[in-house]
Amino acid sequence: MFEEINGSSKEQDMDAASCCSNESCCAPQAPVTRSTPKVGRNDPCPCGNGRKFKKCCGKNL
């Protein structure tokens, strides 16, 4: 009855098999790069008000 409600378990097995867990058969992923430099806590806020990032836009993070 559980399989009837949630679909066939064979379909779930096929989805799990399509995801490659062996790194040797897949191409490596490209590293994530930023387009702008990272803003430090004590750097001026990029919004331009002159306060430190930690006291301005970084306050709610």
mmCIF file of the N, C-alpha and C atoms, coordinates in Angstrom:
data_MODEL
# 
_entry.id   MODEL 
# 
loop_
_atom_site.group_PDB 
_atom_site.id 
_atom_site.type_symbol 
_atom_site.label_atom_id 
_atom_site.label_alt_id 
_atom_site.label_comp_id 
_atom_site.label_asym_id 
_atom_site.label_entity_id 
_atom_site.label_seq_id 
_atom_site.pdbx_PDB_ins_code 
_atom_site.Cartn_x 
_atom_site.Cartn_y 
_atom_site.Cartn_z 
_atom_site.occupancy 
_atom_site.B_iso_or_equiv 
_atom_site.pdbx_formal_charge 
_atom_site.auth_seq_id 
_atom_site.auth_comp_id 
_atom_site.auth_asym_id 
_atom_site.auth_atom_id 
_atom_site.pdbx_PDB_model_num 
ATOM 1   N N  . MET A 1 1  ? 0.817  -1.178 0.000   1.00 0.00 ? 1  MET A N  1 
ATOM 2   C CA . MET A 1 1  ? 0.000  0.000  0.000   1.00 0.00 ? 1  MET A CA 1 
ATOM 3   C C  . MET A 1 1  ? 0.871  1.255  0.000   1.00 0.00 ? 1  MET A C  1 
ATOM 4   N N  . PHE A 1 2  ? 2.010  1.234  0.671   1.00 0.00 ? 2  PHE A N  1 
ATOM 5   C CA . PHE A 1 2  ? 2.911  2.379  0.733   1.00 0.00 ? 2  PHE A CA 1 
ATOM 6   C C  . PHE A 1 2  ? 3.436  2.731  -0.650  1.00 0.00 ? 2  PHE A C  1 
ATOM 7   N N  . GLU A 1 3  ? 3.758  1.721  -1.448  1.00 0.00 ? 3  GLU A N  1 
ATOM 8   C CA . GLU A 1 3  ? 4.277  1.964  -2.791  1.00 0.00 ? 3  GLU A CA 1 
ATOM 9   C C  . GLU A 1 3  ? 3.200  2.525  -3.712  1.00 0.00 ? 3  GLU A C  1 
ATOM 10  N N  . GLU A 1 4  ? 1.950  2.162  -3.478  1.00 0.00 ? 4  GLU A N  1 
ATOM 11  C CA . GLU A 1 4  ? 0.863  2.662  -4.310  1.00 0.00 ? 4  GLU A CA 1 
ATOM 12  C C  . GLU A 1 4  ? 0.666  4.158  -4.116  1.00 0.00 ? 4  GLU A C  1 
ATOM 13  N N  . ILE A 1 5  ? 0.826  4.657  -2.918  1.00 0.00 ? 5  ILE A N  1 
ATOM 14  C CA . ILE A 1 5  ? 0.607  6.071  -2.625  1.00 0.00 ? 5  ILE A CA 1 
ATOM 15  C C  . ILE A 1 5  ? 1.770  6.914  -3.145  1.00 0.00 ? 5  ILE A C  1 
ATOM 16  N N  . ASN A 1 6  ? 2.982  6.510  -2.863  1.00 0.00 ? 6  ASN A N  1 
ATOM 17  C CA . ASN A 1 6  ? 4.152  7.307  -3.208  1.00 0.00 ? 6  ASN A CA 1 
ATOM 18  C C  . ASN A 1 6  ? 4.774  6.941  -4.547  1.00 0.00 ? 6  ASN A C  1 
ATOM 19  N N  . GLY A 1 7  ? 4.211  6.052  -5.287  1.00 0.00 ? 7  GLY A N  1 
ATOM 20  C CA . GLY A 1 7  ? 4.768  5.646  -6.570  1.00 0.00 ? 7  GLY A CA 1 
ATOM 21  C C  . GLY A 1 7  ? 5.629  4.412  -6.416  1.00 0.00 ? 7  GLY A C  1 
ATOM 22  N N  . SER A 1 8  ? 6.082  3.933  -7.518  1.00 0.00 ? 8  SER A N  1 
ATOM 23  C CA . SER A 1 8  ? 6.863  2.711  -7.537  1.00 0.00 ? 8  SER A CA 1 
ATOM 24  C C  . SER A 1 8  ? 8.239  2.938  -6.930  1.00 0.00 ? 8  SER A C  1 
ATOM 25  N N  . SER A 1 9  ? 8.720  1.966  -6.173  1.00 0.00 ? 9  SER A N  1 
ATOM 26  C CA . SER A 1 9  ? 10.059 2.072  -5.612  1.00 0.00 ? 9  SER A CA 1 
ATOM 27  C C  . SER A 1 9  ? 11.121 1.899  -6.699  1.00 0.00 ? 9  SER A C  1 
ATOM 28  N N  . LYS A 1 10 ? 10.758 1.266  -7.815  1.00 0.00 ? 10 LYS A N  1 
ATOM 29  C CA . LYS A 1 10 ? 11.694 1.103  -8.923  1.00 0.00 ? 10 LYS A CA 1 
ATOM 30  C C  . LYS A 1 10 ? 12.043 2.453  -9.534  1.00 0.00 ? 10 LYS A C  1 
ATOM 31  N N  . GLU A 1 11 ? 11.073 3.364  -9.624  1.00 0.00 ? 11 GLU A N  1 
ATOM 32  C CA . GLU A 1 11 ? 11.333 4.690  -10.165 1.00 0.00 ? 11 GLU A CA 1 
ATOM 33  C C  . GLU A 1 11 ? 12.298 5.453  -9.266  1.00 0.00 ? 11 GLU A C  1 
ATOM 34  N N  . GLN A 1 12 ? 12.140 5.308  -7.965  1.00 0.00 ? 12 GLN A N  1 
ATOM 35  C CA . GLN A 1 12 ? 13.033 5.974  -7.030  1.00 0.00 ? 12 GLN A CA 1 
ATOM 36  C C  . GLN A 1 12 ? 14.437 5.407  -7.129  1.00 0.00 ? 12 GLN A C  1 
ATOM 37  N N  . ASP A 1 13 ? 14.561 4.102  -7.341  1.00 0.00 ? 13 ASP A N  1 
ATOM 38  C CA . ASP A 1 13 ? 15.864 3.476  -7.500  1.00 0.00 ? 13 ASP A CA 1 
ATOM 39  C C  . ASP A 1 13 ? 16.555 3.967  -8.771  1.00 0.00 ? 13 ASP A C  1 
ATOM 40  N N  . MET A 1 14 ? 15.790 4.177  -9.827  1.00 0.00 ? 14 MET A N  1 
ATOM 41  C CA . MET A 1 14 ? 16.352 4.661  -11.082 1.00 0.00 ? 14 MET A CA 1 
ATOM 42  C C  . MET A 1 14 ? 16.879 6.085  -10.922 1.00 0.00 ? 14 MET A C  1 
ATOM 43  N N  . ASP A 1 15 ? 16.154 6.942  -10.178 1.00 0.00 ? 15 ASP A N  1 
ATOM 44  C CA . ASP A 1 15 ? 16.600 8.306  -9.941  1.00 0.00 ? 15 ASP A CA 1 
ATOM 45  C C  . ASP A 1 15 ? 17.887 8.317  -9.126  1.00 0.00 ? 15 ASP A C  1 
ATOM 46  N N  . ALA A 1 16 ? 17.981 7.447  -8.147  1.00 0.00 ? 16 ALA A N  1 
ATOM 47  C CA . ALA A 1 16 ? 19.178 7.376  -7.316  1.00 0.00 ? 16 ALA A CA 1 
ATOM 48  C C  . ALA A 1 16 ? 20.359 6.841  -8.117  1.00 0.00 ? 16 ALA A C  1 
ATOM 49  N N  . ALA A 1 17 ? 20.112 5.939  -9.057  1.00 0.00 ? 17 ALA A N  1 
ATOM 50  C CA . ALA A 1 17 ? 21.191 5.378  -9.858  1.00 0.00 ? 17 ALA A CA 1 
ATOM 51  C C  . ALA A 1 17 ? 21.709 6.385  -10.878 1.00 0.00 ? 17 ALA A C  1 
ATOM 52  N N  . SER A 1 18 ? 20.873 7.325  -11.331 1.00 0.00 ? 18 SER A N  1 
ATOM 53  C CA . SER A 1 18 ? 21.310 8.305  -12.320 1.00 0.00 ? 18 SER A CA 1 
ATOM 54  C C  . SER A 1 18 ? 22.254 9.338  -11.704 1.00 0.00 ? 18 SER A C  1 
ATOM 55  N N  . CYS A 1 19 ? 22.191 9.518  -10.411 1.00 0.00 ? 19 CYS A N  1 
ATOM 56  C CA . CYS A 1 19 ? 23.094 10.437 -9.724  1.00 0.00 ? 19 CYS A CA 1 
ATOM 57  C C  . CYS A 1 19 ? 24.411 9.710  -9.476  1.00 0.00 ? 19 CYS A C  1 
ATOM 58  N N  . CYS A 1 20 ? 25.471 10.209 -10.038 1.00 0.00 ? 20 CYS A N  1 
ATOM 59  C CA . CYS A 1 20 ? 26.767 9.540  -9.958  1.00 0.00 ? 20 CYS A CA 1 
ATOM 60  C C  . CYS A 1 20 ? 27.450 9.866  -8.637  1.00 0.00 ? 20 CYS A C  1 
ATOM 61  N N  . SER A 1 21 ? 27.762 8.860  -7.862  1.00 0.00 ? 21 SER A N  1 
ATOM 62  C CA . SER A 1 21 ? 28.469 9.062  -6.609  1.00 0.00 ? 21 SER A CA 1 
ATOM 63  C C  . SER A 1 21 ? 29.953 8.721  -6.752  1.00 0.00 ? 21 SER A C  1 
ATOM 64  N N  . ASN A 1 22 ? 30.336 8.169  -7.884  1.00 0.00 ? 22 ASN A N  1 
ATOM 65  C CA . ASN A 1 22 ? 31.726 7.822  -8.137  1.00 0.00 ? 22 ASN A CA 1 
ATOM 66  C C  . ASN A 1 22 ? 32.380 8.985  -8.889  1.00 0.00 ? 22 ASN A C  1 
ATOM 67  N N  . GLU A 1 23 ? 33.339 9.661  -8.267  1.00 0.00 ? 23 GLU A N  1 
ATOM 68  C CA . GLU A 1 23 ? 33.943 10.851 -8.859  1.00 0.00 ? 23 GLU A CA 1 
ATOM 69  C C  . GLU A 1 23 ? 34.817 10.545 -10.071 1.00 0.00 ? 23 GLU A C  1 
ATOM 70  N N  . SER A 1 24 ? 35.287 9.310  -10.191 1.00 0.00 ? 24 SER A N  1 
ATOM 71  C CA . SER A 1 24 ? 36.197 8.986  -11.283 1.00 0.00 ? 24 SER A CA 1 
ATOM 72  C C  . SER A 1 24 ? 35.491 8.943  -12.634 1.00 0.00 ? 24 SER A C  1 
ATOM 73  N N  . CYS A 1 25 ? 34.177 8.735  -12.661 1.00 0.00 ? 25 CYS A N  1 
ATOM 74  C CA . CYS A 1 25 ? 33.468 8.654  -13.932 1.00 0.00 ? 25 CYS A CA 1 
ATOM 75  C C  . CYS A 1 25 ? 32.894 9.998  -14.364 1.00 0.00 ? 25 CYS A C  1 
ATOM 76  N N  . CYS A 1 26 ? 32.835 10.985 -13.481 1.00 0.00 ? 26 CYS A N  1 
ATOM 77  C CA . CYS A 1 26 ? 32.254 12.289 -13.796 1.00 0.00 ? 26 CYS A CA 1 
ATOM 78  C C  . CYS A 1 26 ? 33.352 13.344 -13.929 1.00 0.00 ? 26 CYS A C  1 
ATOM 79  N N  . ALA A 1 27 ? 33.092 14.348 -14.738 1.00 0.00 ? 27 ALA A N  1 
ATOM 80  C CA . ALA A 1 27 ? 34.028 15.460 -14.877 1.00 0.00 ? 27 ALA A CA 1 
ATOM 81  C C  . ALA A 1 27 ? 34.012 16.293 -13.600 1.00 0.00 ? 27 ALA A C  1 
ATOM 82  N N  . PRO A 1 28 ? 35.150 16.850 -13.183 1.00 0.00 ? 28 PRO A N  1 
ATOM 83  C CA . PRO A 1 28 ? 35.175 17.662 -11.963 1.00 0.00 ? 28 PRO A CA 1 
ATOM 84  C C  . PRO A 1 28 ? 34.397 18.959 -12.162 1.00 0.00 ? 28 PRO A C  1 
ATOM 85  N N  . GLN A 1 29 ? 33.764 19.417 -11.107 1.00 0.00 ? 29 GLN A N  1 
ATOM 86  C CA . GLN A 1 29 ? 32.997 20.648 -11.182 1.00 0.00 ? 29 GLN A CA 1 
ATOM 87  C C  . GLN A 1 29 ? 33.937 21.846 -11.128 1.00 0.00 ? 29 GLN A C  1 
ATOM 88  N N  . ALA A 1 30 ? 33.562 22.928 -11.788 1.00 0.00 ? 30 ALA A N  1 
ATOM 89  C CA . ALA A 1 30 ? 34.368 24.147 -11.786 1.00 0.00 ? 30 ALA A CA 1 
ATOM 90  C C  . ALA A 1 30 ? 34.223 24.837 -10.433 1.00 0.00 ? 30 ALA A C  1 
ATOM 91  N N  . PRO A 1 31 ? 35.298 25.423 -9.908  1.00 0.00 ? 31 PRO A N  1 
ATOM 92  C CA . PRO A 1 31 ? 35.203 26.120 -8.625  1.00 0.00 ? 31 PRO A CA 1 
ATOM 93  C C  . PRO A 1 31 ? 34.349 27.389 -8.751  1.00 0.00 ? 31 PRO A C  1 
ATOM 94  N N  . VAL A 1 32 ? 33.712 27.755 -7.658  1.00 0.00 ? 32 VAL A N  1 
ATOM 95  C CA . VAL A 1 32 ? 32.881 28.953 -7.638  1.00 0.00 ? 32 VAL A CA 1 
ATOM 96  C C  . VAL A 1 32 ? 33.793 30.169 -7.504  1.00 0.00 ? 32 VAL A C  1 
ATOM 97  N N  . THR A 1 33 ? 33.599 31.151 -8.370  1.00 0.00 ? 33 THR A N  1 
ATOM 98  C CA . THR A 1 33 ? 34.399 32.381 -8.300  1.00 0.00 ? 33 THR A CA 1 
ATOM 99  C C  . THR A 1 33 ? 33.471 33.575 -8.161  1.00 0.00 ? 33 THR A C  1 
ATOM 100 N N  . ARG A 1 34 ? 33.920 34.577 -7.414  1.00 0.00 ? 34 ARG A N  1 
ATOM 101 C CA . ARG A 1 34 ? 33.143 35.795 -7.224  1.00 0.00 ? 34 ARG A CA 1 
ATOM 102 C C  . ARG A 1 34 ? 33.491 36.797 -8.317  1.00 0.00 ? 34 ARG A C  1 
ATOM 103 N N  . SER A 1 35 ? 32.496 37.563 -8.753  1.00 0.00 ? 35 SER A N  1 
ATOM 104 C CA . SER A 1 35 ? 32.752 38.611 -9.741  1.00 0.00 ? 35 SER A CA 1 
ATOM 105 C C  . SER A 1 35 ? 33.270 39.876 -9.053  1.00 0.00 ? 35 SER A C  1 
ATOM 106 N N  . THR A 1 36 ? 32.919 40.059 -7.777  1.00 0.00 ? 36 THR A N  1 
ATOM 107 C CA . THR A 1 36 ? 33.402 41.197 -6.995  1.00 0.00 ? 36 THR A CA 1 
ATOM 108 C C  . THR A 1 36 ? 34.164 40.675 -5.788  1.00 0.00 ? 36 THR A C  1 
ATOM 109 N N  . PRO A 1 37 ? 35.106 41.442 -5.247  1.00 0.00 ? 37 PRO A N  1 
ATOM 110 C CA . PRO A 1 37 ? 35.842 40.955 -4.077  1.00 0.00 ? 37 PRO A CA 1 
ATOM 111 C C  . PRO A 1 37 ? 34.943 40.856 -2.846  1.00 0.00 ? 37 PRO A C  1 
ATOM 112 N N  . LYS A 1 38 ? 35.278 39.921 -1.958  1.00 0.00 ? 38 LYS A N  1 
ATOM 113 C CA . LYS A 1 38 ? 34.507 39.706 -0.749  1.00 0.00 ? 38 LYS A CA 1 
ATOM 114 C C  . LYS A 1 38 ? 34.644 40.908 0.183   1.00 0.00 ? 38 LYS A C  1 
ATOM 115 N N  . VAL A 1 39 ? 33.540 41.298 0.812   1.00 0.00 ? 39 VAL A N  1 
ATOM 116 C CA . VAL A 1 39 ? 33.538 42.426 1.740   1.00 0.00 ? 39 VAL A CA 1 
ATOM 117 C C  . VAL A 1 39 ? 33.827 41.903 3.131   1.00 0.00 ? 39 VAL A C  1 
ATOM 118 N N  . GLY A 1 40 ? 34.849 42.441 3.783   1.00 0.00 ? 40 GLY A N  1 
ATOM 119 C CA . GLY A 1 40 ? 35.185 42.051 5.144   1.00 0.00 ? 40 GLY A CA 1 
ATOM 120 C C  . GLY A 1 40 ? 34.337 42.806 6.151   1.00 0.00 ? 40 GLY A C  1 
ATOM 121 N N  . ARG A 1 41 ? 34.305 42.329 7.387   1.00 0.00 ? 41 ARG A N  1 
ATOM 122 C CA . ARG A 1 41 ? 33.499 42.967 8.431   1.00 0.00 ? 41 ARG A CA 1 
ATOM 123 C C  . ARG A 1 41 ? 33.925 44.408 8.694   1.00 0.00 ? 41 ARG A C  1 
ATOM 124 N N  . ASN A 1 42 ? 35.214 44.671 8.676   1.00 0.00 ? 42 ASN A N  1 
ATOM 125 C CA . ASN A 1 42 ? 35.711 46.006 9.016   1.00 0.00 ? 42 ASN A CA 1 
ATOM 126 C C  . ASN A 1 42 ? 35.959 46.887 7.803   1.00 0.00 ? 42 ASN A C  1 
ATOM 127 N N  . ASP A 1 43 ? 35.610 46.421 6.622   1.00 0.00 ? 43 ASP A N  1 
ATOM 128 C CA . ASP A 1 43 ? 35.728 47.229 5.414   1.00 0.00 ? 43 ASP A CA 1 
ATOM 129 C C  . ASP A 1 43 ? 34.560 48.208 5.331   1.00 0.00 ? 43 ASP A C  1 
ATOM 130 N N  . PRO A 1 44 ? 34.747 49.318 4.603   1.00 0.00 ? 44 PRO A N  1 
ATOM 131 C CA . PRO A 1 44 ? 33.614 50.239 4.414   1.00 0.00 ? 44 PRO A CA 1 
ATOM 132 C C  . PRO A 1 44 ? 32.469 49.544 3.689   1.00 0.00 ? 44 PRO A C  1 
ATOM 133 N N  . CYS A 1 45 ? 31.255 49.921 4.034   1.00 0.00 ? 45 CYS A N  1 
ATOM 134 C CA . CYS A 1 45 ? 30.072 49.280 3.446   1.00 0.00 ? 45 CYS A CA 1 
ATOM 135 C C  . CYS A 1 45 ? 29.963 49.647 1.965   1.00 0.00 ? 45 CYS A C  1 
ATOM 136 N N  . PRO A 1 46 ? 29.664 48.656 1.107   1.00 0.00 ? 46 PRO A N  1 
ATOM 137 C CA . PRO A 1 46 ? 29.555 48.940 -0.324  1.00 0.00 ? 46 PRO A CA 1 
ATOM 138 C C  . PRO A 1 46 ? 28.356 49.816 -0.687  1.00 0.00 ? 46 PRO A C  1 
ATOM 139 N N  . CYS A 1 47 ? 27.422 50.044 0.246   1.00 0.00 ? 47 CYS A N  1 
ATOM 140 C CA . CYS A 1 47 ? 26.274 50.894 -0.072  1.00 0.00 ? 47 CYS A CA 1 
ATOM 141 C C  . CYS A 1 47 ? 26.669 52.368 -0.120  1.00 0.00 ? 47 CYS A C  1 
ATOM 142 N N  . GLY A 1 48 ? 27.848 52.718 0.440   1.00 0.00 ? 48 GLY A N  1 
ATOM 143 C CA . GLY A 1 48 ? 28.389 54.060 0.296   1.00 0.00 ? 48 GLY A CA 1 
ATOM 144 C C  . GLY A 1 48 ? 28.049 55.048 1.394   1.00 0.00 ? 48 GLY A C  1 
ATOM 145 N N  . ASN A 1 49 ? 27.522 54.609 2.523   1.00 0.00 ? 49 ASN A N  1 
ATOM 146 C CA . ASN A 1 49 ? 27.173 55.574 3.561   1.00 0.00 ? 49 ASN A CA 1 
ATOM 147 C C  . ASN A 1 49 ? 28.354 55.904 4.471   1.00 0.00 ? 49 ASN A C  1 
ATOM 148 N N  . GLY A 1 50 ? 29.488 55.224 4.335   1.00 0.00 ? 50 GLY A N  1 
ATOM 149 C CA . GLY A 1 50 ? 30.686 55.532 5.104   1.00 0.00 ? 50 GLY A CA 1 
ATOM 150 C C  . GLY A 1 50 ? 30.846 54.726 6.375   1.00 0.00 ? 50 GLY A C  1 
ATOM 151 N N  . ARG A 1 51 ? 29.857 53.964 6.781   1.00 0.00 ? 51 ARG A N  1 
ATOM 152 C CA . ARG A 1 51 ? 29.974 53.142 7.977   1.00 0.00 ? 51 ARG A CA 1 
ATOM 153 C C  . ARG A 1 51 ? 30.643 51.821 7.632   1.00 0.00 ? 51 ARG A C  1 
ATOM 154 N N  . LYS A 1 52 ? 31.108 51.122 8.672   1.00 0.00 ? 52 LYS A N  1 
ATOM 155 C CA . LYS A 1 52 ? 31.666 49.796 8.463   1.00 0.00 ? 52 LYS A CA 1 
ATOM 156 C C  . LYS A 1 52 ? 30.551 48.835 8.079   1.00 0.00 ? 52 LYS A C  1 
ATOM 157 N N  . PHE A 1 53 ? 30.930 47.796 7.325   1.00 0.00 ? 53 PHE A N  1 
ATOM 158 C CA . PHE A 1 53 ? 29.960 46.803 6.864   1.00 0.00 ? 53 PHE A CA 1 
ATOM 159 C C  . PHE A 1 53 ? 29.252 46.143 8.029   1.00 0.00 ? 53 PHE A C  1 
ATOM 160 N N  . LYS A 1 54 ? 29.977 45.849 9.122   1.00 0.00 ? 54 LYS A N  1 
ATOM 161 C CA . LYS A 1 54 ? 29.379 45.142 10.253  1.00 0.00 ? 54 LYS A CA 1 
ATOM 162 C C  . LYS A 1 54 ? 28.352 45.996 10.989  1.00 0.00 ? 54 LYS A C  1 
ATOM 163 N N  . LYS A 1 55 ? 28.423 47.321 10.856  1.00 0.00 ? 55 LYS A N  1 
ATOM 164 C CA . LYS A 1 55 ? 27.474 48.214 11.502  1.00 0.00 ? 55 LYS A CA 1 
ATOM 165 C C  . LYS A 1 55 ? 26.336 48.634 10.578  1.00 0.00 ? 55 LYS A C  1 
ATOM 166 N N  . CYS A 1 56 ? 26.451 48.304 9.295   1.00 0.00 ? 56 CYS A N  1 
ATOM 167 C CA . CYS A 1 56 ? 25.469 48.767 8.308   1.00 0.00 ? 56 CYS A CA 1 
ATOM 168 C C  . CYS A 1 56 ? 24.707 47.575 7.715   1.00 0.00 ? 56 CYS A C  1 
ATOM 169 N N  . CYS A 1 57 ? 25.039 47.180 6.517   1.00 0.00 ? 57 CYS A N  1 
ATOM 170 C CA . CYS A 1 57 ? 24.326 46.109 5.797   1.00 0.00 ? 57 CYS A CA 1 
ATOM 171 C C  . CYS A 1 57 ? 24.622 44.721 6.369   1.00 0.00 ? 57 CYS A C  1 
ATOM 172 N N  . GLY A 1 58 ? 25.746 44.538 7.042   1.00 0.00 ? 58 GLY A N  1 
ATOM 173 C CA . GLY A 1 58 ? 26.098 43.236 7.610   1.00 0.00 ? 58 GLY A CA 1 
ATOM 174 C C  . GLY A 1 58 ? 25.506 43.017 8.984   1.00 0.00 ? 58 GLY A C  1 
ATOM 175 N N  . LYS A 1 59 ? 24.777 43.984 9.496   1.00 0.00 ? 59 LYS A N  1 
ATOM 176 C CA . LYS A 1 59 ? 24.218 43.892 10.845  1.00 0.00 ? 59 LYS A CA 1 
ATOM 177 C C  . LYS A 1 59 ? 23.194 42.771 10.966  1.00 0.00 ? 59 LYS A C  1 
ATOM 178 N N  . ASN A 1 60 ? 22.404 42.547 9.940   1.00 0.00 ? 60 ASN A N  1 
ATOM 179 C CA . ASN A 1 60 ? 21.324 41.552 10.008  1.00 0.00 ? 60 ASN A CA 1 
ATOM 180 C C  . ASN A 1 60 ? 21.739 40.185 9.515   1.00 0.00 ? 60 ASN A C  1 
ATOM 181 N N  . LEU A 1 61 ? 22.995 39.973 9.178   1.00 0.00 ? 61 LEU A N  1 
ATOM 182 C CA . LEU A 1 61 ? 23.424 38.671 8.666   1.00 0.00 ? 61 LEU A CA 1 
ATOM 183 C C  . LEU A 1 61 ? 23.653 37.703 9.752   1.00 0.00 ? 61 LEU A C  1 
# 
